[in-house]
Amino acid sequence: MNHLYTGAFEEWISSWCDNTGTKTTIAGTEIHDILRGLMVVIAGALMILPAYINYESWHRLNFDITVSMSIGLISFTLGILIFILVVGKERLEGTKKP
């Protein structure tokens, strides 16, 4: 049960929604595969780019090493989180044998 008051917003949304009870989804379509691949590439970039960002921010911009490393760590963490969300926890764990 949703206890959040949405008031007039709910009425506005329901006027725009299809009330037939069907859901529109892109799961299983080609655009879904393309978006998933794009997100994996973005996640990979966020995992690899921190090394370059650390080097450039430390040497050229003269940031303190802790600031440089924290920027890189945040970027790497975002990349890992996006990758786990896109790929899925089940695929990362693999199949469990009894």
The first five atom37 places (N, CA, C, CB, O) and aatype in JSON, in Angstrom:
{
  "aatype": [12, 2, 8, 10, 18, 16, 7, 0, 13, 6, 6, 17, 9, 15, 15, 17, 4, 3, 2, 16, 7, 16, 11, 16, 16, 9, 0, 7, 16, 6, 9, 8, 3, 9, 10, 1, 7, 10, 12, 19, 19, 9, 0, 7, 0, 10, 12, 9, 10, 14, 0, 18, 9, 2, 18, 6, 15, 17, 8, 1, 10, 2, 13, 3, 9, 16, 19, 15, 12, 15, 9, 7, 10, 9, 15, 13, 16, 10, 7, 9, 10, 9, 13, 9, 10, 19, 19, 7, 11, 6, 1, 10, 6, 7, 16, 11, 11, 14],
  "atom_mask": [
    [1, 1, 1, 1, 1],
    [1, 1, 1, 1, 1],
    [1, 1, 1, 1, 1],
    [1, 1, 1, 1, 1],
    [1, 1, 1, 1, 1],
    [1, 1, 1, 1, 1],
    [1, 1, 1, 0, 1],
    [1, 1, 1, 1, 1],
    [1, 1, 1, 1, 1],
    [1, 1, 1, 1, 1],
    [1, 1, 1, 1, 1],
    [1, 1, 1, 1, 1],
    [1, 1, 1, 1, 1],
    [1, 1, 1, 1, 1],
    [1, 1, 1, 1, 1],
    [1, 1, 1, 1, 1],
    [1, 1, 1, 1, 1],
    [1, 1, 1, 1, 1],
    [1, 1, 1, 1, 1],
    [1, 1, 1, 1, 1],
    [1, 1, 1, 0, 1],
    [1, 1, 1, 1, 1],
    [1, 1, 1, 1, 1],
    [1, 1, 1, 1, 1],
    [1, 1, 1, 1, 1],
    [1, 1, 1, 1, 1],
    [1, 1, 1, 1, 1],
    [1, 1, 1, 0, 1],
    [1, 1, 1, 1, 1],
    [1, 1, 1, 1, 1],
    [1, 1, 1, 1, 1],
    [1, 1, 1, 1, 1],
    [1, 1, 1, 1, 1],
    [1, 1, 1, 1, 1],
    [1, 1, 1, 1, 1],
    [1, 1, 1, 1, 1],
    [1, 1, 1, 0, 1],
    [1, 1, 1, 1, 1],
    [1, 1, 1, 1, 1],
    [1, 1, 1, 1, 1],
    [1, 1, 1, 1, 1],
    [1, 1, 1, 1, 1],
    [1, 1, 1, 1, 1],
    [1, 1, 1, 0, 1],
    [1, 1, 1, 1, 1],
    [1, 1, 1, 1, 1],
    [1, 1, 1, 1, 1],
    [1, 1, 1, 1, 1],
    [1, 1, 1, 1, 1],
    [1, 1, 1, 1, 1],
    [1, 1, 1, 1, 1],
    [1, 1, 1, 1, 1],
    [1, 1, 1, 1, 1],
    [1, 1, 1, 1, 1],
    [1, 1, 1, 1, 1],
    [1, 1, 1, 1, 1],
    [1, 1, 1, 1, 1],
    [1, 1, 1, 1, 1],
    [1, 1, 1, 1, 1],
    [1, 1, 1, 1, 1],
    [1, 1, 1, 1, 1],
    [1, 1, 1, 1, 1],
    [1, 1, 1, 1, 1],
    [1, 1, 1, 1, 1],
    [1, 1, 1, 1, 1],
    [1, 1, 1, 1, 1],
    [1, 1, 1, 1, 1],
    [1, 1, 1, 1, 1],
    [1, 1, 1, 1, 1],
    [1, 1, 1, 1, 1],
    [1, 1, 1, 1, 1],
    [1, 1, 1, 0, 1],
    [1, 1, 1, 1, 1],
    [1, 1, 1, 1, 1],
    [1, 1, 1, 1, 1],
    [1, 1, 1, 1, 1],
    [1, 1, 1, 1, 1],
    [1, 1, 1, 1, 1],
    [1, 1, 1, 0, 1],
    [1, 1, 1, 1, 1],
    [1, 1, 1, 1, 1],
    [1, 1, 1, 1, 1],
    [1, 1, 1, 1, 1],
    [1, 1, 1, 1, 1],
    [1, 1, 1, 1, 1],
    [1, 1, 1, 1, 1],
    [1, 1, 1, 1, 1],
    [1, 1, 1, 0, 1],
    [1, 1, 1, 1, 1],
    [1, 1, 1, 1, 1],
    [1, 1, 1, 1, 1],
    [1, 1, 1, 1, 1],
    [1, 1, 1, 1, 1],
    [1, 1, 1, 0, 1],
    [1, 1, 1, 1, 1],
    [1, 1, 1, 1, 1],
    [1, 1, 1, 1, 1],
    [1, 1, 1, 1, 1]
  ],
  "atom_positions": [
    [[0.84, -1.17, 0.0], [0.0, 0.0, 0.0], [0.89, 1.24, 0.0], [-0.96, -0.01, 1.21], [1.85, 1.31, 0.76]],
    [[0.59, 2.18, -0.83], [1.35, 3.41, -0.92], [0.74, 4.45, 0.01], [1.39, 3.92, -2.38], [-0.41, 4.84, -0.18]],
    [[1.49, 4.88, 0.99], [1.0, 5.86, 1.96], [1.44, 7.28, 1.62], [1.48, 5.49, 3.34], [1.13, 8.22, 2.35]],
    [[2.16, 7.43, 0.52], [2.62, 8.74, 0.11], [1.48, 9.49, -0.58], [3.85, 8.63, -0.81], [0.87, 8.97, -1.51]],
    [[1.2, 10.71, -0.13], [0.14, 11.5, -0.73], [0.63, 12.09, -2.03], [-0.34, 12.61, 0.23], [1.62, 12.81, -2.06]],
    [[-0.07, 11.79, -3.1], [0.29, 12.35, -4.39], [-0.76, 13.32, -4.91], [0.5, 11.25, -5.38], [-0.46, 14.14, -5.78]],
    [[-1.97, 13.23, -4.4], [-3.01, 14.2, -4.7], [-3.28, 14.38, -6.17], [0.0, 0.0, 0.0], [-3.53, 13.42, -6.9]],
    [[-3.21, 15.63, -6.6], [-3.54, 15.99, -7.97], [-2.56, 15.38, -8.97], [-3.56, 17.5, -8.12], [-2.91, 15.15, -10.12]],
    [[-1.35, 15.14, -8.52], [-0.35, 14.55, -9.4], [-0.8, 13.17, -9.89], [1.0, 14.45, -8.7], [-0.61, 12.83, -11.05]],
    [[-1.4, 12.38, -8.99], [-1.88, 11.06, -9.36], [-2.99, 11.14, -10.41], [-2.38, 10.31, -8.12], [-3.04, 10.33, -11.33]],
    [[-3.86, 12.11, -10.26], [-4.93, 12.28, -11.24], [-4.35, 12.7, -12.59], [-5.95, 13.32, -10.76], [-4.82, 12.25, -13.64]],
    [[-3.34, 13.56, -12.56], [-2.72, 14.02, -13.8], [-2.03, 12.86, -14.5], [-1.71, 15.15, -13.51], [-2.14, 12.71, -15.72]],
    [[-1.31, 12.03, -13.73], [-0.63, 10.87, -14.31], [-1.64, 9.88, -14.88], [0.25, 10.18, -13.25], [-1.46, 9.36, -15.98]],
    [[-2.72, 9.62, -14.12], [-3.71, 8.65, -14.6], [-4.39, 9.12, -15.87], [-4.75, 8.37, -13.52], [-4.85, 8.29, -16.65]],
    [[-4.47, 10.42, -16.09], [-5.07, 10.91, -17.32], [-4.16, 10.64, -18.52], [-5.37, 12.4, -17.21], [-4.63, 10.56, -19.65]],
    [[-2.85, 10.51, -18.29], [-1.91, 10.25, -19.36], [-1.62, 8.78, -19.56], [-0.63, 10.99, -19.1], [-1.12, 8.38, -20.61]],
    [[-1.92, 7.95, -18.57], [-1.59, 6.53, -18.62], [-2.64, 5.73, -19.37], [-1.43, 5.98, -17.22], [-3.8, 6.14, -19.5]],
    [[-2.21, 4.6, -19.85], [-3.11, 3.65, -20.48], [-3.77, 2.84, -19.37], [-2.35, 2.72, -21.49], [-3.08, 2.17, -18.6]],
    [[-5.08, 2.91, -19.27], [-5.79, 2.26, -18.18], [-6.22, 0.84, -18.51], [-6.99, 3.07, -17.82], [-7.09, 0.29, -17.83]],
    [[-5.64, 0.23, -19.53], [-6.02, -1.13, -19.89], [-5.31, -2.17, -19.04], [-5.73, -1.38, -21.34], [-5.65, -3.35, -19.11]],
    [[-4.35, -1.76, -18.24], [-3.63, -2.68, -17.38], [-2.42, -3.3, -18.02], [0.0, 0.0, 0.0], [-1.74, -4.12, -17.4]],
    [[-2.11, -2.94, -19.27], [-0.93, -3.47, -19.92], [0.27, -2.59, -19.6], [-1.14, -3.58, -21.45], [0.14, -1.38, -19.41]],
    [[1.43, -3.22, -19.54], [2.66, -2.48, -19.28], [3.45, -2.38, -20.57], [3.5, -3.16, -18.17], [3.53, -3.32, -21.35]],
    [[4.04, -1.22, -20.77], [4.92, -1.03, -21.9], [6.34, -1.24, -21.4], [4.73, 0.38, -22.54], [6.78, -0.59, -20.46]],
    [[7.05, -2.15, -22.03], [8.4, -2.46, -21.58], [9.31, -2.66, -22.79], [8.4, -3.72, -20.69], [8.86, -2.98, -23.89]],
    [[10.61, -2.46, -22.54], [11.57, -2.68, -23.62], [12.38, -3.94, -23.38], [12.51, -1.48, -23.75], [13.29, -4.25, -24.15]],
    [[12.06, -4.68, -22.31], [12.79, -5.9, -22.01], [12.65, -6.9, -23.14], [12.31, -6.51, -20.69], [11.55, -7.15, -23.64]],
    [[13.77, -7.47, -23.53], [13.77, -8.47, -24.6], [13.82, -7.9, -26.0], [0.0, 0.0, 0.0], [13.8, -8.65, -26.97]],
    [[13.88, -6.59, -26.12], [13.93, -5.98, -27.45], [15.37, -5.63, -27.79], [13.04, -4.71, -27.52], [16.27, -5.73, -26.96]],
    [[15.56, -5.23, -29.03], [16.91, -4.87, -29.48], [17.41, -3.61, -28.8], [16.93, -4.69, -31.0], [18.6, -3.5, -28.5]],
    [[16.52, -2.65, -28.56], [16.94, -1.4, -27.9], [17.39, -1.68, -26.47], [15.77, -0.37, -27.9], [18.28, -1.0, -25.95]],
    [[16.79, -2.67, -25.83], [17.2, -3.06, -24.48], [18.64, -3.58, -24.49], [16.25, -4.14, -23.91], [19.44, -3.23, -23.62]],
    [[18.97, -4.39, -25.47], [20.33, -4.93, -25.59], [21.34, -3.83, -25.89], [20.38, -6.0, -26.69], [22.45, -3.84, -25.37]],
    [[20.94, -2.88, -26.71], [21.83, -1.76, -27.05], [22.07, -0.89, -25.82], [21.22, -0.91, -28.19], [23.21, -0.52, -25.54]],
    [[21.02, -0.58, -25.08], [21.17, 0.24, -23.87], [21.99, -0.49, -22.81], [19.79, 0.61, -23.3], [22.8, 0.12, -22.11]],
    [[21.79, -1.78, -22.7], [22.55, -2.56, -21.73], [24.04, -2.57, -22.1], [22.01, -4.0, -21.65], [24.9, -2.41, -21.23]],
    [[24.33, -2.75, -23.37], [25.72, -2.7, -23.82], [26.35, -1.35, -23.59], [0.0, 0.0, 0.0], [27.52, -1.26, -23.2]],
    [[25.59, -0.3, -23.83], [26.08, 1.06, -23.6], [26.39, 1.29, -22.13], [25.06, 2.1, -24.09], [27.4, 1.91, -21.79]],
    [[25.53, 0.79, -21.25], [25.76, 0.95, -19.82], [26.98, 0.16, -19.36], [24.53, 0.51, -19.04], [27.69, 0.6, -18.46]],
    [[27.24, -0.99, -19.95], [28.43, -1.76, -19.6], [29.68, -1.0, -20.03], [28.4, -3.16, -20.27], [30.68, -0.99, -19.31]],
    [[29.64, -0.36, -21.2], [30.78, 0.43, -21.68], [31.01, 1.62, -20.75], [30.55, 0.91, -23.14], [32.15, 1.93, -20.41]],
    [[29.94, 2.3, -20.34], [30.07, 3.44, -19.42], [30.64, 2.98, -18.08], [28.7, 4.13, -19.2], [31.5, 3.65, -17.52]],
    [[30.16, 1.85, -17.58], [30.68, 1.32, -16.32], [32.16, 0.98, -16.44], [29.87, 0.09, -15.89], [32.94, 1.25, -15.53]],
    [[32.54, 0.38, -17.56], [33.95, 0.07, -17.78], [34.82, 1.31, -17.84], [0.0, 0.0, 0.0], [35.93, 1.34, -17.31]],
    [[34.3, 2.35, -18.48], [35.05, 3.61, -18.55], [35.21, 4.22, -17.16], [34.34, 4.61, -19.49], [36.27, 4.75, -16.83]],
    [[34.16, 4.14, -16.35], [34.25, 4.68, -14.99], [35.18, 3.85, -14.1], [32.86, 4.74, -14.36], [35.64, 4.34, -13.07]],
    [[35.47, 2.61, -14.5], [36.41, 1.8, -13.73], [37.85, 2.01, -14.2], [36.04, 0.32, -13.84], [38.78, 1.84, -13.41]],
    [[38.06, 2.38, -15.46], [39.41, 2.54, -16.0], [39.89, 3.98, -15.94], [39.46, 2.05, -17.44], [41.07, 4.22, -15.68]],
    [[39.02, 4.94, -16.16], [39.41, 6.34, -16.18], [39.99, 6.89, -14.89], [38.26, 7.14, -16.56], [40.78, 7.84, -14.96]],
    [[39.66, 6.38, -13.71], [40.26, 6.95, -12.49], [41.78, 6.95, -12.48], [39.77, 6.21, -11.3], [42.38, 7.85, -11.89]],
    [[42.42, 5.98, -13.12], [43.89, 5.97, -13.16], [44.4, 7.2, -13.92], [44.41, 4.67, -13.82], [45.33, 7.86, -13.47]],
    [[43.8, 7.49, -15.06], [44.2, 8.66, -15.84], [43.84, 9.95, -15.1], [43.53, 8.63, -17.22], [44.62, 10.9, -15.09]],
    [[42.65, 9.97, -14.49], [42.22, 11.16, -13.74], [43.17, 11.42, -12.58], [40.77, 10.99, -13.22], [43.53, 12.57, -12.33]],
    [[43.57, 10.38, -11.85], [44.51, 10.54, -10.74], [45.84, 11.13, -11.22], [44.75, 9.2, -10.05], [46.37, 12.05, -10.62]],
    [[46.35, 10.58, -12.3], [47.63, 11.07, -12.82], [47.54, 12.53, -13.23], [48.07, 10.21, -14.01], [48.38, 13.35, -12.85]],
    [[46.52, 12.85, -14.01], [46.4, 14.22, -14.52], [46.11, 15.22, -13.4], [45.3, 14.29, -15.56], [46.68, 16.32, -13.38]],
    [[45.23, 14.85, -12.48], [44.9, 15.82, -11.42], [46.05, 16.0, -10.44], [43.66, 15.37, -10.68], [46.17, 17.06, -9.83]],
    [[46.88, 14.99, -10.28], [48.0, 15.1, -9.35], [49.17, 15.83, -9.99], [48.44, 13.72, -8.88], [49.79, 16.68, -9.34]],
    [[49.49, 15.53, -11.25], [50.66, 16.13, -11.88], [50.37, 17.48, -12.54], [51.2, 15.19, -12.91], [51.14, 18.42, -12.35]],
    [[49.31, 17.58, -13.28], [49.06, 18.83, -14.01], [48.29, 19.86, -13.2], [48.31, 18.54, -15.27], [48.59, 21.05, -13.26]],
    [[47.28, 19.41, -12.45], [46.45, 20.34, -11.69], [46.97, 20.57, -10.28], [45.03, 19.84, -11.63], [46.45, 21.42, -9.55]],
    [[47.99, 19.83, -9.89], [48.64, 19.94, -8.58], [47.66, 19.78, -7.42], [49.32, 21.28, -8.47], [47.76, 20.47, -6.41]],
    [[46.72, 18.84, -7.58], [45.84, 18.5, -6.46], [46.63, 17.69, -5.45], [44.59, 17.71, -6.94], [47.63, 17.05, -5.78]],
    [[46.18, 17.73, -4.22], [46.74, 16.86, -3.2], [46.42, 15.41, -3.58], [46.19, 17.22, -1.78], [45.39, 15.14, -4.19]],
    [[47.31, 14.5, -3.2], [47.12, 13.1, -3.6], [45.85, 12.52, -3.0], [48.33, 12.26, -3.17], [45.21, 11.67, -3.63]],
    [[45.46, 12.95, -1.79], [44.23, 12.42, -1.19], [42.99, 12.9, -1.95], [44.13, 12.84, 0.28], [42.03, 12.15, -2.1]],
    [[43.01, 14.12, -2.42], [41.89, 14.62, -3.22], [41.83, 13.88, -4.55], [42.02, 16.16, -3.47], [40.75, 13.47, -5.0]],
    [[42.97, 13.7, -5.16], [43.04, 12.99, -6.42], [42.55, 11.55, -6.29], [44.46, 13.01, -6.96], [41.78, 11.06, -7.12]],
    [[43.0, 10.87, -5.24], [42.59, 9.48, -5.03], [41.11, 9.37, -4.67], [43.44, 8.84, -3.93], [40.45, 8.42, -5.09]],
    [[40.58, 10.32, -3.93], [39.16, 10.24, -3.57], [38.27, 10.46, -4.79], [38.83, 11.28, -2.49], [37.23, 9.83, -4.91]],
    [[38.68, 11.35, -5.69], [37.92, 11.52, -6.94], [37.94, 10.23, -7.75], [38.51, 12.69, -7.78], [36.91, 9.8, -8.27]],
    [[39.1, 9.62, -7.84], [39.22, 8.35, -8.57], [38.44, 7.23, -7.91], [0.0, 0.0, 0.0], [37.82, 6.42, -8.6]],
    [[38.46, 7.17, -6.59], [37.74, 6.12, -5.87], [36.23, 6.24, -6.06], [38.08, 6.16, -4.39], [35.54, 5.23, -6.23]],
    [[35.73, 7.46, -6.03], [34.3, 7.67, -6.24], [33.9, 7.25, -7.66], [33.92, 9.15, -6.0], [32.87, 6.6, -7.85]],
    [[34.71, 7.61, -8.64], [34.42, 7.23, -10.02], [34.46, 5.71, -10.19], [35.42, 7.9, -10.97], [33.6, 5.14, -10.85]],
    [[35.47, 5.07, -9.6], [35.57, 3.62, -9.69], [34.38, 2.93, -9.02], [36.87, 3.14, -9.06], [33.86, 1.95, -9.55]],
    [[33.96, 3.44, -7.87], [32.82, 2.88, -7.16], [31.54, 3.01, -7.98], [32.65, 3.56, -5.81], [30.75, 2.07, -8.05]],
    [[31.34, 4.17, -8.61], [30.17, 4.33, -9.48], [30.2, 3.34, -10.64], [30.11, 5.76, -10.02], [29.17, 2.79, -11.01]],
    [[31.38, 3.12, -11.2], [31.51, 2.16, -12.29], [31.16, 0.75, -11.86], [0.0, 0.0, 0.0], [30.47, 0.03, -12.58]],
    [[31.63, 0.34, -10.69], [31.32, -0.99, -10.17], [29.83, -1.13, -9.91], [32.1, -1.26, -8.88], [29.23, -2.14, -10.27]],
    [[29.22, -0.11, -9.28], [27.78, -0.16, -8.99], [26.95, -0.24, -10.25], [27.37, 1.05, -8.17], [26.0, -1.02, -10.33]],
    [[27.29, 0.57, -11.25], [26.54, 0.53, -12.51], [26.69, -0.84, -13.17], [27.03, 1.64, -13.47], [25.72, -1.4, -13.69]],
    [[27.9, -1.39, -13.14], [28.13, -2.7, -13.74], [27.31, -3.78, -13.05], [29.62, -3.05, -13.68], [26.72, -4.62, -13.72]],
    [[27.27, -3.77, -11.72], [26.5, -4.76, -10.99], [25.01, -4.61, -11.27], [26.76, -4.65, -9.49], [24.3, -5.61, -11.41]],
    [[24.54, -3.37, -11.36], [23.12, -3.15, -11.66], [22.75, -3.61, -13.06], [22.77, -1.69, -11.49], [21.67, -4.16, -13.27]],
    [[23.64, -3.39, -14.01], [23.34, -3.75, -15.4], [23.48, -5.25, -15.62], [24.26, -2.99, -16.36], [22.59, -5.87, -16.2]],
    [[24.57, -5.82, -15.17], [24.81, -7.23, -15.42], [23.93, -8.1, -14.54], [26.28, -7.57, -15.17], [23.41, -9.13, -14.99]],
    [[23.75, -7.72, -13.31], [22.89, -8.47, -12.41], [23.7, -9.31, -11.45], [0.0, 0.0, 0.0], [24.73, -9.89, -11.79]],
    [[23.21, -9.36, -10.25], [23.89, -10.08, -9.18], [23.94, -11.58, -9.48], [23.2, -9.84, -7.85], [24.94, -12.24, -9.16]],
    [[22.9, -12.12, -10.07], [22.84, -13.55, -10.33], [23.9, -13.99, -11.32], [21.46, -13.93, -10.85], [24.5, -15.05, -11.16]],
    [[24.14, -13.2, -12.34], [25.16, -13.57, -13.33], [26.56, -13.49, -12.76], [25.05, -12.66, -14.56], [27.43, -14.27, -13.14]],
    [[26.78, -12.56, -11.84], [28.11, -12.43, -11.24], [28.42, -13.58, -10.29], [28.22, -11.11, -10.5], [29.57, -14.0, -10.19]],
    [[27.41, -14.09, -9.61], [27.61, -15.21, -8.67], [27.83, -16.52, -9.41], [26.4, -15.34, -7.73], [28.5, -17.42, -8.9]],
    [[27.28, -16.65, -10.58], [27.4, -17.88, -11.35], [26.38, -18.92, -10.87], [0.0, 0.0, 0.0], [25.54, -18.64, -10.01]],
    [[26.48, -20.09, -11.44], [25.56, -21.15, -11.06], [26.1, -21.89, -9.84], [25.33, -22.14, -12.23], [27.29, -22.17, -9.74]],
    [[25.22, -22.18, -8.93], [25.6, -22.91, -7.72], [25.32, -24.39, -7.94], [24.84, -22.38, -6.47], [24.23, -24.79, -8.34]],
    [[26.33, -25.19, -7.68], [26.17, -26.64, -7.83], [25.83, -27.24, -6.48], [27.46, -27.28, -8.4], [26.43, -26.89, -5.46]],
    [[24.85, -28.17, -6.46], [24.47, -28.76, -5.18], [25.48, -29.72, -4.62], [23.18, -29.47, -5.33], [25.27, -30.29, -3.54]]
  ]
}
